Amino acid sequence: MGKVYMRLIIDTLQPDENYVDGMIKVYNNELCDTLDDYNCGAFYEPSYFIARAYNNGGF
């Protein structure tokens, strides 16, 4: 799970943002509820798909 979140943070990091702000932004997003649900398997998706879902507001 750590690698999934690490890739999501790096993929969604803005040019003027530092890593701490990026982590806070990602962990406070509602997409984390879906990623943390092991019954749906969203964390198995490729990192670009998860980043796109993050930017679009959900899967």
N, CA, C and O atoms as a Tripos MOL2 file, in Angstrom:
@<TRIPOS>MOLECULE
protein
  236   235    59     0     0
PROTEIN
NO_CHARGES

@<TRIPOS>ATOM
      1 N           0.8240   -1.1880    0.0000 N.3       1 MET1
      2 CA          0.0000    0.0000    0.0000 C.3       1 MET1
      3 C           0.8630    1.2450    0.0000 C.2       1 MET1
      4 O           0.4900    2.2540   -0.5990 O.2       1 MET1
      5 N           1.9940    1.1940    0.6510 N.am      2 GLY2
      6 CA          2.8690    2.3510    0.6920 C.3       2 GLY2
      7 C           3.3280    2.7810   -0.6890 C.2       2 GLY2
      8 O           3.4130    3.9740   -0.9800 O.2       2 GLY2
      9 N           3.6240    1.8060   -1.5380 N.am      3 LYS3
     10 CA          4.0650    2.1300   -2.8920 C.3       3 LYS3
     11 C           2.9330    2.7420   -3.7150 C.2       3 LYS3
     12 O           3.1690    3.6190   -4.5460 O.2       3 LYS3
     13 N           1.7130    2.2830   -3.4840 N.am      4 VAL4
     14 CA          0.5610    2.8390   -4.1930 C.3       4 VAL4
     15 C           0.4080    4.3150   -3.8460 C.2       4 VAL4
     16 O           0.2380    5.1500   -4.7340 O.2       4 VAL4
     17 N           0.4690    4.6370   -2.5600 N.am      5 TYR5
     18 CA          0.3350    6.0210   -2.1390 C.3       5 TYR5
     19 C           1.5350    6.8580   -2.5810 C.2       5 TYR5
     20 O           1.3670    8.0150   -2.9660 O.2       5 TYR5
     21 N           2.7370    6.2950   -2.5330 N.am      6 MET6
     22 CA          3.9220    7.0220   -2.9630 C.3       6 MET6
     23 C           3.8060    7.4260   -4.4290 C.2       6 MET6
     24 O           4.1010    8.5660   -4.7870 O.2       6 MET6
     25 N           3.3790    6.4950   -5.2720 N.am      7 ARG7
     26 CA          3.2100    6.8020   -6.7000 C.3       7 ARG7
     27 C           2.1260    7.8470   -6.9240 C.2       7 ARG7
     28 O           2.2710    8.7260   -7.7730 O.2       7 ARG7
     29 N           1.0350    7.7500   -6.1590 N.am      8 LEU8
     30 CA         -0.0520    8.7120   -6.2980 C.3       8 LEU8
     31 C           0.4000   10.1060   -5.8780 C.2       8 LEU8
     32 O           0.0560   11.0900   -6.5330 O.2       8 LEU8
     33 N           1.1540   10.2000   -4.8140 N.am      9 ILE9
     34 CA          1.6520   11.4980   -4.3520 C.3       9 ILE9
     35 C           2.5770   12.1040   -5.3940 C.2       9 ILE9
     36 O           2.4660   13.2890   -5.7090 O.2       9 ILE9
     37 N           3.4760   11.3130   -5.9240 N.am     10 ILE10
     38 CA          4.4240   11.8230   -6.9190 C.3      10 ILE10
     39 C           3.7070   12.1870   -8.2170 C.2      10 ILE10
     40 O           4.0400   13.1920   -8.8450 O.2      10 ILE10
     41 N           2.7360   11.3870   -8.6210 N.am     11 ASP11
     42 CA          2.0130   11.6480   -9.8750 C.3      11 ASP11
     43 C           1.1340   12.8900   -9.8050 C.2      11 ASP11
     44 O           0.8750   13.5190  -10.8310 O.2      11 ASP11
     45 N           0.6710   13.2520   -8.6090 N.am     12 THR12
     46 CA         -0.2460   14.3870   -8.4830 C.3      12 THR12
     47 C           0.4090   15.6130   -7.8770 C.2      12 THR12
     48 O          -0.2730   16.6030   -7.6100 O.2      12 THR12
     49 N           1.7070   15.5730   -7.6540 N.am     13 LEU13
     50 CA          2.4260   16.6870   -7.0570 C.3      13 LEU13
     51 C           2.4780   17.8640   -8.0300 C.2      13 LEU13
     52 O           2.8570   17.7060   -9.1910 O.2      13 LEU13
     53 N           2.1000   19.0260   -7.5500 N.am     14 GLN14
     54 CA          2.1300   20.2490   -8.3560 C.3      14 GLN14
     55 C           3.5440   20.8260   -8.3440 C.2      14 GLN14
     56 O           4.2970   20.5650   -7.4060 O.2      14 GLN14
     57 N           3.9230   21.6010   -9.3570 N.am     15 PRO15
     58 CA          5.2910   22.1350   -9.4220 C.3      15 PRO15
     59 C           5.6760   23.0130   -8.2330 C.2      15 PRO15
     60 O           6.8460   23.0400   -7.8520 O.2      15 PRO15
     61 N           4.7310   23.7250   -7.6420 N.am     16 ASP16
     62 CA          5.0360   24.6100   -6.5170 C.3      16 ASP16
     63 C           4.7710   23.9640   -5.1570 C.2      16 ASP16
     64 O           4.7800   24.6580   -4.1400 O.2      16 ASP16
     65 N           4.5390   22.6710   -5.1200 N.am     17 GLU17
     66 CA          4.2050   21.9450   -3.8940 C.3      17 GLU17
     67 C           5.4000   21.1490   -3.4010 C.2      17 GLU17
     68 O           6.1870   20.6480   -4.2050 O.2      17 GLU17
     69 N           5.5440   21.0280   -2.0900 N.am     18 ASN18
     70 CA          6.5660   20.1270   -1.5540 C.3      18 ASN18
     71 C           5.9040   18.7890   -1.2100 C.2      18 ASN18
     72 O           4.6800   18.6620   -1.2640 O.2      18 ASN18
     73 N           6.7210   17.8010   -0.8580 N.am     19 TYR19
     74 CA          6.2060   16.4490   -0.6340 C.3      19 TYR19
     75 C           5.2370   16.3720    0.5410 C.2      19 TYR19
     76 O           4.2670   15.6150    0.4940 O.2      19 TYR19
     77 N           5.4870   17.1370    1.5770 N.am     20 VAL20
     78 CA          4.6060   17.0960    2.7500 C.3      20 VAL20
     79 C           3.2100   17.5970    2.3930 C.2      20 VAL20
     80 O           2.2110   16.9900    2.7780 O.2      20 VAL20
     81 N           3.1450   18.7010    1.6600 N.am     21 ASP21
     82 CA          1.8390   19.2100    1.2410 C.3      21 ASP21
     83 C           1.1420   18.2300    0.3070 C.2      21 ASP21
     84 O          -0.0770   18.0700    0.3700 O.2      21 ASP21
     85 N           1.9060   17.5750   -0.5570 N.am     22 GLY22
     86 CA          1.3410   16.5720   -1.4430 C.3      22 GLY22
     87 C           0.7830   15.3800   -0.6840 C.2      22 GLY22
     88 O          -0.2770   14.8570   -1.0290 O.2      22 GLY22
     89 N           1.4990   14.9480    0.3530 N.am     23 MET23
     90 CA          1.0240   13.8270    1.1780 C.3      23 MET23
     91 C          -0.2680   14.1910    1.8910 C.2      23 MET23
     92 O          -1.2140   13.4040    1.9150 O.2      23 MET23
     93 N          -0.3060   15.3640    2.4620 N.am     24 ILE24
     94 CA         -1.5090   15.7920    3.1810 C.3      24 ILE24
     95 C          -2.6950   15.8780    2.2270 C.2      24 ILE24
     96 O          -3.8030   15.4650    2.5660 O.2      24 ILE24
     97 N          -2.4580   16.4160    1.0310 N.am     25 LYS25
     98 CA         -3.5280   16.5550    0.0390 C.3      25 LYS25
     99 C          -4.0850   15.1890   -0.3660 C.2      25 LYS25
    100 O          -5.3000   15.0120   -0.4550 O.2      25 LYS25
    101 N          -3.1930   14.2270   -0.6100 N.am     26 VAL26
    102 CA         -3.6270   12.9010   -1.0470 C.3      26 VAL26
    103 C          -4.3180   12.1470    0.0790 C.2      26 VAL26
    104 O          -5.3710   11.5470   -0.1390 O.2      26 VAL26
    105 N          -3.7490   12.1650    1.2730 N.am     27 TYR27
    106 CA         -4.3270   11.3920    2.3730 C.3      27 TYR27
    107 C          -5.6620   11.9460    2.8460 C.2      27 TYR27
    108 O          -6.4500   11.2150    3.4460 O.2      27 TYR27
    109 N          -5.9330   13.2170    2.5920 N.am     28 ASN28
    110 CA         -7.2170   13.8010    2.9780 C.3      28 ASN28
    111 C          -8.2630   13.7010    1.8750 C.2      28 ASN28
    112 O          -9.3770   14.1990    2.0410 O.2      28 ASN28
    113 N          -7.9350   13.0780    0.7730 N.am     29 ASN29
    114 CA         -8.8720   12.9270   -0.3330 C.3      29 ASN29
    115 C          -9.7710   11.7150   -0.0820 C.2      29 ASN29
    116 O          -9.3550   10.7460    0.5530 O.2      29 ASN29
    117 N         -10.9960   11.7770   -0.5790 N.am     30 GLU30
    118 CA        -11.9520   10.6720   -0.3910 C.3      30 GLU30
    119 C         -11.5810    9.4240   -1.1920 C.2      30 GLU30
    120 O         -12.1120    8.3440   -0.9320 O.2      30 GLU30
    121 N         -10.6850    9.5610   -2.1520 N.am     31 LEU31
    122 CA        -10.2350    8.4070   -2.9230 C.3      31 LEU31
    123 C          -9.5030    7.4020   -2.0400 C.2      31 LEU31
    124 O          -9.4620    6.2130   -2.3570 O.2      31 LEU31
    125 N          -8.9290    7.8690   -0.9410 N.am     32 CYS32
    126 CA         -8.2240    6.9750   -0.0150 C.3      32 CYS32
    127 C          -9.1610    5.9310    0.5840 C.2      32 CYS32
    128 O          -8.7440    4.8060    0.8620 O.2      32 CYS32
    129 N         -10.4200    6.2990    0.7830 N.am     33 ASP33
    130 CA        -11.3830    5.3250    1.3030 C.3      33 ASP33
    131 C         -11.5460    4.1620    0.3300 C.2      33 ASP33
    132 O         -11.6830    3.0140    0.7510 O.2      33 ASP33
    133 N         -11.5320    4.4500   -0.9480 N.am     34 THR34
    134 CA        -11.6490    3.3980   -1.9610 C.3      34 THR34
    135 C         -10.3710    2.5890   -2.0450 C.2      34 THR34
    136 O         -10.4220    1.3640   -2.1530 O.2      34 THR34
    137 N          -9.2210    3.2560   -1.9970 N.am     35 LEU35
    138 CA         -7.9500    2.5330   -2.0740 C.3      35 LEU35
    139 C          -7.7270    1.6420   -0.8580 C.2      35 LEU35
    140 O          -7.1530    0.5600   -0.9760 O.2      35 LEU35
    141 N          -8.1780    2.0930    0.3070 N.am     36 ASP36
    142 CA         -7.9920    1.3240    1.5380 C.3      36 ASP36
    143 C          -8.9710    0.1650    1.6760 C.2      36 ASP36
    144 O          -8.7920   -0.6840    2.5500 O.2      36 ASP36
    145 N          -9.9870    0.1120    0.8470 N.am     37 ASP37
    146 CA        -10.9620   -0.9750    0.8880 C.3      37 ASP37
    147 C         -10.4020   -2.1670    0.1130 C.2      37 ASP37
    148 O         -10.3920   -2.1660   -1.1180 O.2      37 ASP37
    149 N          -9.9500   -3.1560    0.8220 N.am     38 TYR38
    150 CA         -9.3260   -4.3170    0.1870 C.3      38 TYR38
    151 C         -10.3300   -5.2160   -0.5350 C.2      38 TYR38
    152 O          -9.9260   -6.1060   -1.2830 O.2      38 TYR38
    153 N         -11.6090   -5.0030   -0.3290 N.am     39 ASN39
    154 CA        -12.6160   -5.8190   -1.0070 C.3      39 ASN39
    155 C         -12.8530   -5.3920   -2.4480 C.2      39 ASN39
    156 O         -13.3130   -6.1940   -3.2610 O.2      39 ASN39
    157 N         -12.5460   -4.1370   -2.7760 N.am     40 CYS40
    158 CA        -12.8140   -3.6800   -4.1450 C.3      40 CYS40
    159 C         -11.6030   -3.8530   -5.0480 C.2      40 CYS40
    160 O         -11.7790   -3.9690   -6.2610 O.2      40 CYS40
    161 N         -10.4080   -3.8770   -4.5300 N.am     41 GLY41
    162 CA         -9.2200   -4.1300   -5.3390 C.3      41 GLY41
    163 C          -8.7660   -2.9600   -6.1910 C.2      41 GLY41
    164 O          -8.0690   -3.1670   -7.1850 O.2      41 GLY41
    165 N          -9.1400   -1.7380   -5.8350 N.am     42 ALA42
    166 CA         -8.7390   -0.5700   -6.6240 C.3      42 ALA42
    167 C          -7.2340   -0.3530   -6.5750 C.2      42 ALA42
    168 O          -6.6600    0.2190   -7.5010 O.2      42 ALA42
    169 N          -6.5980   -0.7990   -5.5170 N.am     43 PHE43
    170 CA         -5.1560   -0.5940   -5.3810 C.3      43 PHE43
    171 C          -4.3610   -1.4550   -6.3530 C.2      43 PHE43
    172 O          -3.1560   -1.2460   -6.4990 O.2      43 PHE43
    173 N          -4.9890   -2.4110   -7.0190 N.am     44 TYR44
    174 CA         -4.3130   -3.2270   -8.0340 C.3      44 TYR44
    175 C          -4.2020   -2.5250   -9.3900 C.2      44 TYR44
    176 O          -3.4610   -2.9760  -10.2630 O.2      44 TYR44
    177 N          -4.9240   -1.4410   -9.5630 N.am     45 GLU45
    178 CA         -4.9170   -0.7210  -10.8400 C.3      45 GLU45
    179 C          -3.5450   -0.0860  -11.0730 C.2      45 GLU45
    180 O          -2.8230    0.1940  -10.1160 O.2      45 GLU45
    181 N          -3.1830    0.1410  -12.3330 N.am     46 PRO46
    182 CA         -1.9040    0.8030  -12.6280 C.3      46 PRO46
    183 C          -1.8790    2.2250  -12.0520 C.2      46 PRO46
    184 O          -2.9230    2.8510  -11.8650 O.2      46 PRO46
    185 N          -0.6870    2.7110  -11.7800 N.am     47 SER47
    186 CA         -0.5520    4.0070  -11.1120 C.3      47 SER47
    187 C          -1.1410    5.1500  -11.9380 C.2      47 SER47
    188 O          -1.7120    6.0820  -11.3710 O.2      47 SER47
    189 N          -1.0130    5.0980  -13.2640 N.am     48 TYR48
    190 CA         -1.5770    6.1770  -14.0750 C.3      48 TYR48
    191 C          -3.0990    6.1900  -13.9910 C.2      48 TYR48
    192 O          -3.7130    7.2550  -14.0620 O.2      48 TYR48
    193 N          -3.7130    5.0140  -13.8390 N.am     49 PHE49
    194 CA         -5.1700    4.9330  -13.7270 C.3      49 PHE49
    195 C          -5.6330    5.4950  -12.3820 C.2      49 PHE49
    196 O          -6.6540    6.1790  -12.3130 O.2      49 PHE49
    197 N          -4.8930    5.2100  -11.3270 N.am     50 ILE50
    198 CA         -5.2330    5.7390  -10.0030 C.3      50 ILE50
    199 C          -5.0750    7.2540   -9.9920 C.2      50 ILE50
    200 O          -5.9080    7.9600   -9.4250 O.2      50 ILE50
    201 N          -4.0030    7.7620  -10.6180 N.am     51 ALA51
    202 CA         -3.7930    9.2150  -10.6780 C.3      51 ALA51
    203 C          -4.9050    9.8850  -11.4790 C.2      51 ALA51
    204 O          -5.3700   10.9620  -11.1060 O.2      51 ALA51
    205 N          -5.3300    9.2670  -12.5630 N.am     52 ARG52
    206 CA         -6.4270    9.8220  -13.3580 C.3      52 ARG52
    207 C          -7.7250    9.8200  -12.5550 C.2      52 ARG52
    208 O          -8.4990   10.7740  -12.6220 O.2      52 ARG52
    209 N          -7.9630    8.7520  -11.7950 N.am     53 ALA53
    210 CA         -9.1570    8.7100  -10.9550 C.3      53 ALA53
    211 C          -9.0940    9.7770   -9.8680 C.2      53 ALA53
    212 O         -10.1090   10.3820   -9.5210 O.2      53 ALA53
    213 N          -7.9110   10.0010   -9.3410 N.am     54 TYR54
    214 CA         -7.7420   11.0640   -8.3270 C.3      54 TYR54
    215 C          -8.0790   12.4160   -8.9320 C.2      54 TYR54
    216 O          -8.8090   13.1980   -8.3230 O.2      54 TYR54
    217 N          -7.5660   12.7020  -10.1030 N.am     55 ASN55
    218 CA         -7.8110   13.9900  -10.7530 C.3      55 ASN55
    219 C          -9.2590   14.1660  -11.1890 C.2      55 ASN55
    220 O          -9.7660   15.2870  -11.2250 O.2      55 ASN55
    221 N          -9.9310   13.0560  -11.5210 N.am     56 ASN56
    222 CA        -11.3320   13.1230  -11.9510 C.3      56 ASN56
    223 C         -12.3220   13.0520  -10.8070 C.2      56 ASN56
    224 O         -13.5180   13.2550  -11.0170 O.2      56 ASN56
    225 N         -11.8530   12.7690   -9.5980 N.am     57 GLY57
    226 CA        -12.7390   12.7560   -8.4340 C.3      57 GLY57
    227 C         -13.2670   11.3880   -8.0520 C.2      57 GLY57
    228 O         -14.1590   11.3060   -7.2080 O.2      57 GLY57
    229 N         -12.7610   10.3120   -8.6300 N.am     58 GLY58
    230 CA        -13.1900    8.9680   -8.2540 C.3      58 GLY58
    231 C         -13.0600    7.9870   -9.3860 C.2      58 GLY58
    232 O         -12.7640    8.3550  -10.5230 O.2      58 GLY58
    233 N         -13.2850    6.7350   -9.0600 N.am     59 PHE59
    234 CA        -13.1650    5.6640  -10.0630 C.3      59 PHE59
    235 C         -14.3900    5.5800  -10.9120 C.2      59 PHE59
    236 O         -14.4650    4.7370  -11.8060 O.2      59 PHE59
@<TRIPOS>BOND
     1     1     2 1
     2     2     3 1
     3     3     4 2
     4     3     5 am
     5     5     6 1
     6     6     7 1
     7     7     8 2
     8     7     9 am
     9     9    10 1
    10    10    11 1
    11    11    12 2
    12    11    13 am
    13    13    14 1
    14    14    15 1
    15    15    16 2
    16    15    17 am
    17    17    18 1
    18    18    19 1
    19    19    20 2
    20    19    21 am
    21    21    22 1
    22    22    23 1
    23    23    24 2
    24    23    25 am
    25    25    26 1
    26    26    27 1
    27    27    28 2
    28    27    29 am
    29    29    30 1
    30    30    31 1
    31    31    32 2
    32    31    33 am
    33    33    34 1
    34    34    35 1
    35    35    36 2
    36    35    37 am
    37    37    38 1
    38    38    39 1
    39    39    40 2
    40    39    41 am
    41    41    42 1
    42    42    43 1
    43    43    44 2
    44    43    45 am
    45    45    46 1
    46    46    47 1
    47    47    48 2
    48    47    49 am
    49    49    50 1
    50    50    51 1
    51    51    52 2
    52    51    53 am
    53    53    54 1
    54    54    55 1
    55    55    56 2
    56    55    57 am
    57    57    58 1
    58    58    59 1
    59    59    60 2
    60    59    61 am
    61    61    62 1
    62    62    63 1
    63    63    64 2
    64    63    65 am
    65    65    66 1
    66    66    67 1
    67    67    68 2
    68    67    69 am
    69    69    70 1
    70    70    71 1
    71    71    72 2
    72    71    73 am
    73    73    74 1
    74    74    75 1
    75    75    76 2
    76    75    77 am
    77    77    78 1
    78    78    79 1
    79    79    80 2
    80    79    81 am
    81    81    82 1
    82    82    83 1
    83    83    84 2
    84    83    85 am
    85    85    86 1
    86    86    87 1
    87    87    88 2
    88    87    89 am
    89    89    90 1
    90    90    91 1
    91    91    92 2
    92    91    93 am
    93    93    94 1
    94    94    95 1
    95    95    96 2
    96    95    97 am
    97    97    98 1
    98    98    99 1
    99    99   100 2
   100    99   101 am
   101   101   102 1
   102   102   103 1
   103   103   104 2
   104   103   105 am
   105   105   106 1
   106   106   107 1
   107   107   108 2
   108   107   109 am
   109   109   110 1
   110   110   111 1
   111   111   112 2
   112   111   113 am
   113   113   114 1
   114   114   115 1
   115   115   116 2
   116   115   117 am
   117   117   118 1
   118   118   119 1
   119   119   120 2
   120   119   121 am
   121   121   122 1
   122   122   123 1
   123   123   124 2
   124   123   125 am
   125   125   126 1
   126   126   127 1
   127   127   128 2
   128   127   129 am
   129   129   130 1
   130   130   131 1
   131   131   132 2
   132   131   133 am
   133   133   134 1
   134   134   135 1
   135   135   136 2
   136   135   137 am
   137   137   138 1
   138   138   139 1
   139   139   140 2
   140   139   141 am
   141   141   142 1
   142   142   143 1
   143   143   144 2
   144   143   145 am
   145   145   146 1
   146   146   147 1
   147   147   148 2
   148   147   149 am
   149   149   150 1
   150   150   151 1
   151   151   152 2
   152   151   153 am
   153   153   154 1
   154   154   155 1
   155   155   156 2
   156   155   157 am
   157   157   158 1
   158   158   159 1
   159   159   160 2
   160   159   161 am
   161   161   162 1
   162   162   163 1
   163   163   164 2
   164   163   165 am
   165   165   166 1
   166   166   167 1
   167   167   168 2
   168   167   169 am
   169   169   170 1
   170   170   171 1
   171   171   172 2
   172   171   173 am
   173   173   174 1
   174   174   175 1
   175   175   176 2
   176   175   177 am
   177   177   178 1
   178   178   179 1
   179   179   180 2
   180   179   181 am
   181   181   182 1
   182   182   183 1
   183   183   184 2
   184   183   185 am
   185   185   186 1
   186   186   187 1
   187   187   188 2
   188   187   189 am
   189   189   190 1
   190   190   191 1
   191   191   192 2
   192   191   193 am
   193   193   194 1
   194   194   195 1
   195   195   196 2
   196   195   197 am
   197   197   198 1
   198   198   199 1
   199   199   200 2
   200   199   201 am
   201   201   202 1
   202   202   203 1
   203   203   204 2
   204   203   205 am
   205   205   206 1
   206   206   207 1
   207   207   208 2
   208   207   209 am
   209   209   210 1
   210   210   211 1
   211   211   212 2
   212   211   213 am
   213   213   214 1
   214   214   215 1
   215   215   216 2
   216   215   217 am
   217   217   218 1
   218   218   219 1
   219   219   220 2
   220   219   221 am
   221   221   222 1
   222   222   223 1
   223   223   224 2
   224   223   225 am
   225   225   226 1
   226   226   227 1
   227   227   228 2
   228   227   229 am
   229   229   230 1
   230   230   231 1
   231   231   232 2
   232   231   233 am
   233   233   234 1
   234   234   235 1
   235   235   236 2
@<TRIPOS>SUBSTRUCTURE
     1 MET1         2 RESIDUE 1 A MET
     2 GLY2         6 RESIDUE 1 A GLY
     3 LYS3        10 RESIDUE 1 A LYS
     4 VAL4        14 RESIDUE 1 A VAL
     5 TYR5        18 RESIDUE 1 A TYR
     6 MET6        22 RESIDUE 1 A MET
     7 ARG7        26 RESIDUE 1 A ARG
     8 LEU8        30 RESIDUE 1 A LEU
     9 ILE9        34 RESIDUE 1 A ILE
    10 ILE10       38 RESIDUE 1 A ILE
    11 ASP11       42 RESIDUE 1 A ASP
    12 THR12       46 RESIDUE 1 A THR
    13 LEU13       50 RESIDUE 1 A LEU
    14 GLN14       54 RESIDUE 1 A GLN
    15 PRO15       58 RESIDUE 1 A PRO
    16 ASP16       62 RESIDUE 1 A ASP
    17 GLU17       66 RESIDUE 1 A GLU
    18 ASN18       70 RESIDUE 1 A ASN
    19 TYR19       74 RESIDUE 1 A TYR
    20 VAL20       78 RESIDUE 1 A VAL
    21 ASP21       82 RESIDUE 1 A ASP
    22 GLY22       86 RESIDUE 1 A GLY
    23 MET23       90 RESIDUE 1 A MET
    24 ILE24       94 RESIDUE 1 A ILE
    25 LYS25       98 RESIDUE 1 A LYS
    26 VAL26      102 RESIDUE 1 A VAL
    27 TYR27      106 RESIDUE 1 A TYR
    28 ASN28      110 RESIDUE 1 A ASN
    29 ASN29      114 RESIDUE 1 A ASN
    30 GLU30      118 RESIDUE 1 A GLU
    31 LEU31      122 RESIDUE 1 A LEU
    32 CYS32      126 RESIDUE 1 A CYS
    33 ASP33      130 RESIDUE 1 A ASP
    34 THR34      134 RESIDUE 1 A THR
    35 LEU35      138 RESIDUE 1 A LEU
    36 ASP36      142 RESIDUE 1 A ASP
    37 ASP37      146 RESIDUE 1 A ASP
    38 TYR38      150 RESIDUE 1 A TYR
    39 ASN39      154 RESIDUE 1 A ASN
    40 CYS40      158 RESIDUE 1 A CYS
    41 GLY41      162 RESIDUE 1 A GLY
    42 ALA42      166 RESIDUE 1 A ALA
    43 PHE43      170 RESIDUE 1 A PHE
    44 TYR44      174 RESIDUE 1 A TYR
    45 GLU45      178 RESIDUE 1 A GLU
    46 PRO46      182 RESIDUE 1 A PRO
    47 SER47      186 RESIDUE 1 A SER
    48 TYR48      190 RESIDUE 1 A TYR
    49 PHE49      194 RESIDUE 1 A PHE
    50 ILE50      198 RESIDUE 1 A ILE
    51 ALA51      202 RESIDUE 1 A ALA
    52 ARG52      206 RESIDUE 1 A ARG
    53 ALA53      210 RESIDUE 1 A ALA
    54 TYR54      214 RESIDUE 1 A TYR
    55 ASN55      218 RESIDUE 1 A ASN
    56 ASN56      222 RESIDUE 1 A ASN
    57 GLY57      226 RESIDUE 1 A GLY
    58 GLY58      230 RESIDUE 1 A GLY
    59 PHE59      234 RESIDUE 1 A PHE
